């Protein structure tokens, strides 16, 4: 009795909805069981939904995951009810669906899919009501109306998973609250934030042009690699070789300038880094790390899929994902996104980045340009972020980099101030100052004005850079 129309999902969104809704019990209960195979455009999608329905009917519970759906389809092939080619199509379809859906949270899929499913049910009710006058199928109409009523309750507030004081599971609560914090490499800043940057979360570093945002991101990467944590870096700003040089310089306790530029000491520095890095690697204490350069036209969905693939390919236990920087990432066109740098795109990319960090359980660290002229202010605040106020609203933490004291005689920068603009789980509106620092290529300017390379000592006090 169903109408022969599709749900009208754009692009590959039907693949995402079917793959996720038929393999995630919570999404199955919300929207999966209402999917009508007749309204799906792909034959593989129809086979998947039929398999999920059969599993639900047999065990009175939704499929527990991807493998159970595949086993059910294979069973149908073994019985001669489906062709082997169909099985190959279904496995490829599910693989594509789970890959495409990686950047999206279940709540986003539910929100986008529920409208077309509801519209289809309403159309079926209208069509069936007229048709049942002659075919006398009032029970079918009543069934559709019950389905619509249940669908209307999806996404509404529910007490099913609430924490109730009479039945507290303290161990589960403590586990849920056990958020790790990862070092910034700056002792005073870590102390202000009860140990560092909380995870899983999205953190944004804000500063004016040339304030040292990328260097701070590199500093965090180095500190956590030395602590044995795995780090993935996507650079849309600096060349990937420059990022590798910054990380290598920090790990091997050398100045980065000879690594990045043609320099009289470049050859000796290259040899020193190779030797020192080999020695460090042999200790087995370093975290593993990956750096890749992406085009600014890269979408947030493609970026997250790349990160997911890299983690799986190298078997990483990802702790820190760094994007240098998220302002340059575009939204997914298939889901109504647009070019980087717009107000709407910033909200979409930051929301998706945060959802990925929380669901994948790692920290995502990025940087953002401050508004023009904000560099002249004493402290950069949340109102000073360029393009969009979505960024400080969505981010779990925001830290601004501010120029501090300058030597009046030489014009040398004597101090950099870190201001914790926002920390969702700790103190904010607090500032800590670094001792005299020259961010360019890991050189420190001492009080006598002589430039010296800095050794990397993450917990030696405020004097730490990278």
Secondary structure as UniProt FT lines:
FT   TURN            11..12
FT   HELIX           13..21
FT   TURN            22..23
FT   HELIX           25..30
FT   HELIX           32..34
FT   HELIX           37..39
FT   HELIX           43..59
FT   HELIX           66..78
FT   TURN            79..80
FT   HELIX           84..100
FT   HELIX           101..103
FT   HELIX           106..135
FT   HELIX           138..152
FT   TURN            153..155
FT   TURN            160..161
FT   HELIX           165..167
FT   HELIX           170..177
FT   STRAND          181..182
FT   HELIX           187..192
FT   TURN            193..195
FT   STRAND          197..198
FT   STRAND          201..207
FT   TURN            209..210
FT   HELIX           213..226
FT   TURN            227..228
FT   STRAND          230..235
FT   HELIX           240..252
FT   HELIX           257..260
FT   TURN            264..265
FT   HELIX           266..283
FT   STRAND          289..293
FT   TURN            296..297
FT   HELIX           300..314
FT   STRAND          318..324
FT   HELIX           326..328
FT   HELIX           333..335
FT   TURN            340..341
FT   HELIX           343..360
FT   STRAND          363..370
FT   TURN            372..373
FT   HELIX           374..376
FT   HELIX           382..384
FT   HELIX           390..394
FT   STRAND          397..403
FT   TURN            408..410
FT   STRAND          416..423
FT   TURN            424..425
FT   STRAND          430..434
FT   HELIX           440..442
FT   STRAND          443..445
FT   TURN            447..448
FT   STRAND          451..453
FT   TURN            458..459
FT   TURN            462..463
//
